[in-house]
Amino acid sequence: MHRILYALFIVLPLLGVSEIQAQTQWAHSPGVEDTASVDGVVRDALTGETLIGAHIKINRGYRGTATDPSGSFSISQLEPGTYTFICSYVGYKEEQLEVTLYPDQTQRIYIELQPSSSMMEEVVIRSQAQKTIADIGMARMDAEMINRLPSAFEADLFRSLQHLPGVKAASDFSSGLHIRGGSPDQTLILLDETPVYSPSHFFGFYSTFNPDVVGGVQLYKGNYPTKYGGRLGSVLAVENKRGARDEFGGKLSIGMLATRLSVSSPYSKGSWMLAIRRSTLEPMLAAMRENVEQIPDAFYFYDVNGKLTHDISPEDKLTFSIYSGKDQVRFPLATEASLELDYGNQTASGKWTHLFNNKTFSELHMSFSRYYNRPVNSVAGTNQGLQNYIRDYSVSQKVYYISGTHQLETGIKGGVLEVGFGNKLNDEILFERNTNRLYGAWYLQHKWEATEHWTFTSGVRLNGFSHANYLKLNPRIKVNYHVNTKLQFELAYGKYDQFLSQTSNQISGFNIWLSSGESVQPASGTQYLFGVKTNPFTSIGFNVEAYYRTMENLFELDPFIPDMAGLEYHELFKVGDGRAYGIEVMLEKQAGRLNGYIGYNWSKSNRRYPDINGGRFYPTSYNRDHEINIVLNYKLSDSWTVTSTFNYATGQPYTEPAGHRRRSGSIPAYGNTVVLIVNEINGARLPDYHRMDVGITKYGSFMGADSKLSFQVVNAYSRRNVWHQQYGTERGGRIVTSQTKMLPVLPAISYTISF
């Protein structure tokens, strides 16, 4: 099987290159009718900014295409005649353009889309075309989708994605993304093409992405393109909004958890955007502190987003993007004891886009990303702290070439990755391990629309990682067969590598990032995908996808090492493998007063480590065999909308003790201790999980500005789902159990003004 896939990977690009060379000659061959082509650009009618991912279709039934990172598209092999090009983009009015095509000519067209002029108009537009499925294995979202879905206290991107089939949440308290059997660290998360590590606020309850400034979201659940790398599982690419180019404007949102303010404005050569979000829980916590134990003495989080675009010339554009976020929390634990948490992220990037001609453009991108986590536990004047940090510096160059039925893309990237981990007692360093790694990558991808029915996308990525001189080759291939405009099949295969691992230390309870190194091989994996997508009716979409994943050299920090001092780097880790497989089904209604989707997911995710569970595979703690997700939006009137979500899942695995025994403690003060005996790791299941959230939104105006009042209820029928099952012993050795429950009923209200 592998040999066949490798052969396809090598042969198809060569066939495509041969076809490029012969394309003109073929068009004029005897007996072949002359054809026409279209090259186009899609822009925002007000700002002039190109729109990435806009959908273009033709009234004669062509299967459609989408704009690339420069906002361009190309359609070839069209019969001469008059066509109506229909262009749509989330949050914009649909635009139609009539174009007459002549034999053996390429027509250049420009399509300008008008954004919805108000919040109420956004509701009307969105009710006409509520589209989240863009392709097999990929989903798109925007700020309006995120803000509409019910969420506890604060709209959140990760919470919205967790409603998609194949995307799981570990609990109500976690915004982490477990995608197709992978842990959160197996998803590459990008903000304006810059990696973000552990993007969370409020102990992981929310993500760091401000919902008011999210411009577009692409989630590749698997088999992602070769321009991405460094993760075994999936890619989440988030792009912040660019500043308005027509006039100064902004948005103010006041909620129970945080307040958000964003402003944007044009200037002579471009535009800028600035957004600030800060928690507003301090007054409520202060009122609760007298009556509730262990309320934080101090608590806040904030984040800042900024973006500037500058037009050097019609062919050249600069884009600068920044992000900074921080959480600071201090818990009183007992008399003269406290726990202080301090963690955050910062990113900065610059991109130069150059258009060589209407077929070729390039992107030069430089970025910096920093993550830090510094928890400190204080008892009677003694401070014990951990430290974990990542600093990532990178530069990359990409070149895109689009010609007729071919799209070529190549790029190179290099960077420095600094990872540090350690702990200290007061000012004494007990353990410290800092690593500096050079990394690089080169990739090539070729998309070839061979016929009206067949499309081949093949590519290769070469990853390099210093210190141990690891060099990994990742071939990837995808084959699409379009039966007609309403039905397509997809088959994909790819190999992936990961040089970083995030593990949760069971002693400290904090997530820790570490990198591969000497005698610690990078993790590697293989993905297989088969998908079917059909649109039996204009507004109905139906997807079925089956996937299979293998994972090798999964390296994690061993949580049971009693003392890390003096150990070699490879002795800090446990190394194992894994596998995951499943079937995802999604039915979507994309238009009308009632729209939304129903998703179902059946999946298995297993891991295996030599010294755990007798070396046998066991289910991961976040594996749920069956899941059903329902998301519905109903437009009551031009100013009222109702949204509801329902989630059902079979229970998560947990480890149930089979008995106990006594042993003499090594610390005299503890005396004899009881050790629980287990037979199977994660061999038992928690009760099934189900929850319904409901939200209602009123669109209106306030002092001439558009306004939106949102009221939401999380866990509307108060289902107390089980989070953890704990075990202990009483006197006499009897095992007792206790349960930690998830969220109760939580109402939330927010008010937003756009000016």
Secondary structure as UniProt FT lines:
FT   HELIX           2..27
FT   TURN            30..31
FT   STRAND          36..44
FT   TURN            45..47
FT   TURN            52..53
FT   STRAND          55..58
FT   TURN            59..60
FT   STRAND          65..66
FT   TURN            69..70
FT   STRAND          72..78
FT   STRAND          81..88
FT   TURN            90..91
FT   STRAND          95..101
FT   TURN            103..104
FT   STRAND          106..113
FT   HELIX           119..128
FT   STRAND          133..135
FT   TURN            136..137
FT   STRAND          138..141
FT   HELIX           143..148
FT   HELIX           157..161
FT   TURN            162..163
FT   TURN            165..166
FT   STRAND          167..168
FT   TURN            172..173
FT   STRAND          178..179
FT   TURN            180..181
FT   HELIX           184..186
FT   STRAND          187..191
FT   TURN            192..193
FT   STRAND          194..195
FT   STRAND          200..201
FT   HELIX           202..204
FT   STRAND          206..207
FT   TURN            211..213
FT   STRAND          214..220
FT   TURN            226..227
FT   STRAND          234..240
FT   STRAND          249..255
FT   STRAND          258..267
FT   TURN            268..269
FT   STRAND          270..279
FT   HELIX           282..288
FT   TURN            289..291
FT   TURN            293..294
FT   STRAND          298..313
FT   TURN            314..315
FT   STRAND          316..334
FT   TURN            335..336
FT   STRAND          337..355
FT   STRAND          360..373
FT   STRAND          376..379
FT   TURN            380..381
FT   STRAND          382..403
FT   TURN            404..405
FT   STRAND          406..425
FT   TURN            426..427
FT   STRAND          428..449
FT   STRAND          454..465
FT   TURN            466..469
FT   STRAND          470..484
FT   TURN            485..486
FT   STRAND          487..498
FT   STRAND          500..504
FT   TURN            506..508
FT   STRAND          511..515
FT   TURN            518..519
FT   STRAND          523..537
FT   TURN            538..539
FT   STRAND          540..557
FT   TURN            559..560
FT   TURN            565..566
FT   HELIX           569..572
FT   STRAND          573..589
FT   STRAND          594..608
FT   TURN            610..611
FT   HELIX           613..615
FT   STRAND          618..619
FT   TURN            621..622
FT   STRAND          626..635
FT   STRAND          640..649
FT   STRAND          653..654
FT   STRAND          657..664
FT   HELIX           668..670
FT   STRAND          672..678
FT   TURN            681..682
FT   STRAND          684..685
FT   STRAND          689..702
FT   TURN            703..704
FT   STRAND          705..714
FT   TURN            716..717
FT   STRAND          722..729
FT   TURN            731..732
FT   STRAND          735..741
FT   STRAND          746..754
//
